Amino acid sequence: MNNLFIKISEESFAEVPHEFRQFFEVLKAEPDDDELFAGDEHYRKLISTYRKASKELRDYKFDKRHK
């Protein structure tokens, strides 16, 4: 059996009739960080630093694998 992962909001999933919802297994629910941290300057700086470092790491690993 293959698994299919579908991204759907909690509100939208709640609108799916129960007879269909019973076929799904909720594996992970993530909060909406953009909504949760809206206007939080400290979070904005941290996430910006994280994204830059993440990109640098991806690029570094790619370069190491393909040289």
MIKOL-223516 format. One record per residue (C-alpha): residue in three letters; chain; residue number from 0; y, z, x. Coordinates in steps of 0.001 Angstrom, whole numbers. Example, Ala and Ser with C-alpha at 12.3 -4.5 7.8 and 13.67 -1.06 7.14 Angstrom:
<fitis>
  code  unit  pos       yy       zz       xx
   ala     A    0    -4500     7800    12300
   ser     A    1    -1060     7140    13670
</fitis>
This chain:
<fitis>
  code  unit  pos       yy       zz       xx
   met     A    0        0        0        0
   asn     A    1     3481     -858     1264
   asn     A    2     6484     1362      664
   leu     A    3     9805       87     -533
   phe     A    4    12910     2180       80
   ile     A    5    15728     1765    -2409
   lys     A    6    19168     3299    -2095
   ile     A    7    20496     4465    -5450
   ser     A    8    23030     7087    -6433
   glu     A    9    21802    10241    -8103
   glu     A   10    23876     9416   -11173
   ser     A   11    22389     5929   -11468
   phe     A   12    18868     7238   -10994
   ala     A   13    19443     9755   -13780
   glu     A   14    20196     6823   -16108
   val     A   15    16807     5216   -15428
   pro     A   16    14477     6011   -18337
   his     A   17    11896     8702   -17626
   glu     A   18     8999     6314   -18164
   phe     A   19    10214     4380   -15084
   arg     A   20    11400     7364   -13007
   gln     A   21     7886     8794   -12991
   phe     A   22     6846     5938   -10672
   phe     A   23     9332     7013    -7981
   glu     A   24     9129     9748    -5393
   val     A   25    12447    11076    -4123
   leu     A   26    12084    11439     -359
   lys     A   27    15568    12400      720
   ala     A   28    18908    12939     -900
   glu     A   29    22039    12677     1220
   pro     A   30    25500    13895      254
   asp     A   31    28366    11415      181
   asp     A   32    30151    12389     3396
   asp     A   33    33163    10178     2655
   glu     A   34    33742    12117     -545
   leu     A   35    32819    15511      894
   phe     A   36    35075    15229     3951
   ala     A   37    37940    13186     2466
   gly     A   38    41179    14166     4160
   asp     A   39    39434    16291     6835
   glu     A   40    41103    15288    10100
   his     A   41    38657    17229    12273
   tyr     A   42    35696    15455    10660
   arg     A   43    37406    12078    11101
   lys     A   44    37833    12694    14847
   leu     A   45    34254    13915    15253
   ile     A   46    32732    10984    13368
   ser     A   47    34850     8536    15353
   thr     A   48    33626    10030    18627
   tyr     A   49    30050    10023    17340
   arg     A   50    30205     6346    16351
   lys     A   51    31659     5293    19723
   ala     A   52    29009     7271    21618
   ser     A   53    26250     5922    19363
   lys     A   54    27350     2331    20018
   glu     A   55    27556     2946    23762
   leu     A   56    24051     4415    23721
   arg     A   57    22642     1479    21725
   asp     A   58    24291    -1006    24096
   tyr     A   59    23061      883    27167
   lys     A   60    19478      997    25887
   phe     A   61    19603    -2679    24967
   asp     A   62    20880    -3607    28439
   lys     A   63    18191    -1491    30142
   arg     A   64    15439    -3128    28091
   his     A   65    16638    -6682    28653
   lys     A   66    17478    -6726    32375
</fitis>
